[in-house]
């Protein structure tokens, strides 16, 4: 019996290989010949499998007398043949194979596939699905309360001088979530102002009241849309970035290193990010209000019979200081929620690349849900208080 060596395929030759089978009584003699390498034109294995299927075969013997060079391609084909024979309860004699091939096949069979490796699709009743969803909601609520509690403890510790964060980090986060966000905030706010003006003008023009487009745009931007759109933009831009940054640090064990150095990760990582958003969000809200009013003025002046002076005069009469204050308060709350969502998902991130992506996605979804709920609650409160 010829024993082949594991060699790389020849570069300047055209390797060829073949497989044949001869039946002797209840034994199938399979012969391998040629070079079984990755760039070879492999023969079809289906005719051999068909003989095992249609004929009464109790044993398979593999002959490698004419076998030339081989690599992992041969092992792959042999695994297919052996697996199919085992399914048909046909014994395969591997003793005629080279020792190196027998060793590779033994490694493949040494660790069989786990029976429970695949996830089973189970049908749940609506009560079971409701119970599972309720349990997950309660668990997420507990995790959020724990995170908020730890954040408050770290904040008080920082105020007492027992915890620290770098001031350079605070200014860096202010730069990232402030001036760097101006282009996208400008674009979205201008478009929102344009949309508000067109939507209002469709109805107001029916009564010849185009002058009140200024009231609609200015009040809509200062009280609601300016802060809300800015918060949604920042949740997708900054909240996801916070989750990815902290999640990556968790994967690289940098948070464990901070704990080893007796540094509080909540104060060192979360607190400066939250302060940056609390400081920047009201300023971004004011800028978004201005851009929205400019966008509405562009539509009103150019498409309707309203002069720029009349538009500015109606805007000044419609908007009061309390409207700006309401927008500022909402944006500050939104900033806290965005920072909490992003940092919380980052701290809860697993130790894999996919977990970092999941943390970013979850941070955006969590922040938007919190923003919409908080905006609804604050709007109801303002309505009840008459402000």
C-alpha positions, 0 to 999 in steps of 0.5 A: 500500500502506498502512503502519500504525504500531505503536499500542497498542490502543484502550481504549474500542473493541472491536477486530476482525480477520479473515484470508482467503485466495484461491488464484490458480493456485499462489499463495495470497493472504492478506489481513489486515484489522482491528485485530490487537491483544492484546484482539481476537478473533483468527480461527482460523488453522487453515483457512489452514494446511489450504489449504497442506496440502491444495492445491498451493501454491508461494508465499504473498503477504500483503496488508495493505491493510486492516490497521489497528492491530497489536501483537505478536499479529500478529507471533506469528500471522505467525511461526506461518504462516511456520514452517508454510509453511517446513515444507511448502517453500512460499515466503512473500513478505514484501515487502508487509508494513509495514517495521516488521513485516519488521524484527521478523520479520528479528530472529526469523529472525536467531538460529535455534534451536540444533540441540543446544539440547534435552537428548537422552535417551540410554540408558546401559548399567548399566556406563556408569551405574556408571562415571558414578556412580563418577566423580561420587562420586570428584569429590565426595570430592575436593571434600570433602577439599579443603574440609576441608583448607582449613578446617583451614588456616584454623583453624590460621591463626586460632589463630596470629592470621593470620586473623580473624572477628568475635566478634559473628558468633559470638554471633549464630550461637549465638543462631540455632542455640541459643535460636531452635531450642528450640521445635522441639527441645522438640516433637520430643523430647517426641514421641520420648519418648512414642513410645519409651514406648508402643513399649516398653510394648507388649512390657513390659506382657506381662510386667508389667514396665512399671517398666522403661519408664523404663530404655528411655526414659532410655537411648534418649534419652541415648545415641541418640535425643536427639542423633540427632533434634537433629542431624537437626532442626539439619541441616534448620534450620541446615545449610540456612540456612548453605548458603543464606546463603553461597550467596547471598553467592556469587551477590552476589559478596560472597565475592569482595569478602572475598578482595579485602579480604584476608579468608579466607572460610573463617575469616570465614564458616565457622569461626564457624558451626562453632564455634557448632554445636560449642558449642550441640549438646551443650547442645541434646542435654541439653535434648532428653534432658530433654524426651524423659524428660519425655515418656516419664514422662507416658505411663508415669505416666498410662497405666500403673501406675507412679508418678512417684517410681518412674519417676524412681528407675528413670531415676536408676538406669539412666542413668550419666554415661558415657551423657550423655558419649556423647551429648555427644560424638556431638552435637559430631561431628554439629555439625561435620558439619552445619556442614561440609555446609552451608558446603561446599554454600554455597561450591560454590553456583553464581551463580543463584537455583536454585543457591541452592535446590539448595545448601540441598537438597544440604546437608540430604541430605549432613548427614543421610547423614554423621550416620547414618554417623557415628552407626553408626560411633560406636555400633559403637565403643562396643559394641566398647569395652563402654561 
